[in-house]
Amino acid sequence: MKKLLLTITLIFCGMMSFAQSDYSVIKGNVSEKNVNITIINTSFGVSSDDNGDFIMMLPKMENKVGLLFSCIGYEDTLISVVPNRDTININFKMKETSYMLDAVELAQTR
């Protein structure tokens, strides 16, 4: 059983190391939790964790890719990257925003 588990682990690790050579790892910190990071013009993305950390993988290419960082209460931030390296680090602090809403009138019913 231990040999089978070791063999499966080695095969999985080998596949992951081979796959990573074709992908660029994009990771970083945005200083806020639950920030959505989406790849522009796709339905793919990730969210930051409770510490604001995130990690995603993109196929290596020479074209720019837009990453949209969005979260309620913060300004949307668009960052362009060229995923042609093994690792790309993106670290910044999301900028807070506020919205002014119109006054609401309550009608009294009898």
C-alpha positions as CSV (number, residue, x, y, z in Angstrom):
1,M,0.0,0.0,0.0
2,K,2.8,2.4,0.9
3,K,4.5,1.7,-2.5
4,L,1.3,2.4,-4.4
5,L,0.8,5.7,-2.5
6,L,4.4,6.7,-3.1
7,T,4.1,5.9,-6.8
8,I,0.9,7.9,-7.2
9,T,2.5,10.8,-5.3
10,L,5.6,10.7,-7.5
11,I,3.5,10.6,-10.7
12,F,1.3,13.5,-9.5
13,C,4.4,15.6,-8.5
14,G,6.0,14.8,-11.9
15,M,2.9,15.9,-13.7
16,M,2.6,19.1,-11.7
17,S,6.3,20.0,-12.3
18,F,5.8,19.4,-16.1
19,A,2.6,21.4,-16.2
20,Q,4.1,24.4,-14.4
21,S,6.7,24.9,-17.1
22,D,3.9,25.9,-19.5
23,Y,2.2,28.1,-17.0
24,S,2.9,31.4,-15.3
25,V,2.0,31.6,-11.6
26,I,0.5,34.9,-10.6
27,K,0.3,35.5,-6.9
28,G,0.3,38.4,-4.5
29,N,-1.6,40.3,-1.8
30,V,-4.3,43.0,-2.1
31,S,-4.6,43.7,1.7
32,E,-8.3,42.8,1.7
33,K,-10.3,39.5,1.9
34,N,-12.8,38.3,-0.7
35,V,-11.4,40.5,-3.5
36,N,-12.5,39.0,-6.8
37,I,-9.7,38.7,-9.4
38,T,-11.1,37.9,-12.9
39,I,-9.4,37.5,-16.2
40,I,-10.9,40.1,-18.5
41,N,-13.1,38.7,-21.3
42,T,-13.3,35.3,-19.6
43,S,-15.4,33.8,-16.8
44,F,-12.3,32.6,-15.0
45,G,-10.9,34.0,-11.8
46,V,-10.1,33.6,-8.1
47,S,-10.8,35.4,-4.8
48,S,-8.3,36.5,-2.2
49,D,-8.3,34.7,1.1
50,D,-8.7,36.2,4.6
51,N,-5.2,37.7,4.5
52,G,-5.7,39.2,1.1
53,D,-3.5,36.6,-0.6
54,F,-4.3,35.1,-4.0
55,I,-2.7,32.7,-6.5
56,M,-3.7,31.8,-10.0
57,M,-2.1,30.1,-13.1
58,L,-2.2,31.4,-16.6
59,P,-0.8,29.7,-19.7
60,K,2.5,31.3,-20.7
61,M,2.1,33.8,-23.6
62,E,3.5,37.0,-25.0
63,N,0.2,38.8,-25.1
64,K,-1.1,41.1,-22.4
65,V,-3.8,39.8,-20.1
66,G,-6.0,42.1,-18.0
67,L,-6.8,41.2,-14.4
68,L,-9.7,43.0,-12.8
69,F,-9.6,43.3,-9.0
70,S,-13.0,44.1,-7.5
71,C,-14.7,44.1,-4.1
72,I,-17.7,45.9,-2.7
73,G,-16.6,49.1,-1.0
74,Y,-13.4,49.4,-3.0
75,E,-12.5,50.9,-6.4
76,D,-12.1,48.4,-9.2
77,T,-8.4,48.0,-10.3
78,L,-7.3,46.8,-13.7
79,I,-3.8,45.5,-14.0
80,S,-2.2,44.2,-17.3
81,V,0.4,41.4,-17.1
82,V,2.3,39.5,-19.7
83,P,2.4,35.9,-18.4
84,N,5.7,35.0,-19.9
85,R,7.6,34.2,-16.7
86,D,7.4,31.4,-14.2
87,T,6.2,33.7,-11.4
88,I,4.6,37.2,-11.4
89,N,4.1,39.0,-8.1
90,I,1.3,41.6,-7.7
91,N,1.0,43.4,-4.4
92,F,-1.0,46.5,-3.7
93,K,-3.7,47.9,-1.3
94,M,-7.2,48.2,-2.6
95,K,-8.5,51.8,-2.5
96,E,-11.7,52.4,-0.5
97,T,-14.6,54.1,-2.1
98,S,-17.9,55.3,-0.9
99,Y,-21.3,55.8,-2.6
100,M,-23.7,58.7,-1.9
101,L,-27.3,57.4,-2.2
102,D,-30.4,59.5,-2.7
103,A,-32.6,60.1,0.4
104,V,-35.4,57.7,0.9
105,E,-38.8,58.8,2.0
106,L,-41.0,56.5,3.9
107,A,-44.8,56.7,3.3
108,Q,-47.0,56.1,6.3
109,T,-49.9,53.8,5.7
110,R,-53.0,53.6,7.9
